[in-house]
Amino acid sequence: MVSRSLEKMMLVAVGLTTAVLVGAPVLLYAIVTMDSAAQVRQAETLADTIHNATGKVDTGNASEVTFEVVVPKYTNVTALGNTLTVVYRRENTEPIIWSETYGHNIVMLAGPSFAPGAFYVQVKHVADVIEIRFSFTT
């Protein structure tokens, strides 16, 4: 015969085991989701900032704009002709794309597609072309 206190301890142990088995994956999923949301916000900030700067240079409101941004993981910045595109794509998800077309062709002199991190970005109008240069901050 099992004593009442031992029976209660066994019920508590089963309850705690169930909570851990169910709760741990849910907690890990929540952490990954929050991390993804933060990276999407960083990618959106990057896209807004680079498109605003490129727009100023494209319209002639500035000949050069320099700023600092953080490029999160899974983010790529590309230029093709006069279209500038920022893409955030985490594995097994649909990409989030911020793309703008400008009046001048755009040339990426260096881009952050190789690694995430903090960058200085220079957007400059040179010989009827918009040049965008990324350089690591030190």
N, C-alpha and C positions, 0 to 999 in steps of 0.2 A: 504494500500500500504506500502511495506517495503522500507525503505531508502537504498540507495546504500551502505553506510558504514555498516549498520546492515547486509546487504546481504554479504558483504565481510567478516565481522567478523564470520558469520555463516559458510561460506566456509572454512575459516581458522580453525574454531573449528572442522568441519567435517574432514578436512585434518589432523589436529593434532591427533584427536581421531583414525583415520585410521592408522596413523603412529605408535601410541602407541599400538594399538591392534595387528598390524602385527609385529612391531619391537621388542616388549618385548619378545615374545616367541623365535624369531630368536636370540636375544641377549642372552637369557638364554641357548639356545641350544649351542651357540658358547662358552659360559663359561664352560658348562659341557664338551664339546669336548676338550677344552684346558686343563681342569683339568685331563681328561682321558689321554691325550697325555703326560702330565707331569708325571702321575703315571706310564704309560708304560715305559717311559724313566728311571724312578727310578727303576722299576722292572728289566729292561734290565741291568742297571748298577749293581744291586744286583747280577743278574745271572752271568754276566761276571766276577765280582770280586770273587764270591764264587767258580765258576768253575776254574778260574785261580789259586786260592789258593789251591783248592783240587787237581788240576793237578800237582802242584809243590810238594805237599806232596806225592801224588800217585807215581810219578816218582822218588822220593828220592832226589829231588833237595833241599828240606827243610824237616825237621822233624816236624816243627810246624810253622804255619802262623797265625798271629792275625791282625785283621783289624776292622774298624768301618764302618757300612753301615746303610742306611735308608731303612726300609721295608715299602713300601707303602700299603695303604688299598687294599684289594682284592688280596693280594699276599700270596702264601703259598710255603714253602720249605719242601720237603720230600725226604727221602732216602728209597730205597727198594733194598736190596742186595748190588750190586755194582753200582747202578744207582742213581744219584742225580738229582732231578727235581725241578725247580722253575716254578710256574704257576701263571699267572696273569689272573684273571677272574672277570670282573665286571658283575653285574647282567644283564641278557638279551643280553650277547655278547658271542662270541666264545672265548675260552681260548687261551692265548698266552703261549706257553710252551718252556722252555729252559731245555733240558735234556742231560746229559752226562753219559757215562758208564766208569768206572774206573777199574783198575786191582785189587783193594782191596775192600772188603766190607766196607760199610759206615754205621755208627751208629750216629743218631741224639740224642744227650744227652738232648738237649732242643731246641725247635724250635719256630719260630715266628708266627705259625699258629693261635695263640690266639689273637694277637693284632699288629697293625702297630706301627712303631716308630723307634727310633735309637737304634742300638744294637752293642755290641762288638761281634765279631765272632772269635772263635778259631778253627782252623783246625789242627788236631794233629794225627800223626801216632803212634799208641799204639798197641803192640802185633798183628801185621799184620792186623789191622783194622784202618780205618780212622774215627776218632771221630770228630764230628762237634758240637760245643756248642755255643748257642746264649745266651747272657746276656744283660739285659737292661743297657744302659749308664745312669749315674746319673747326 
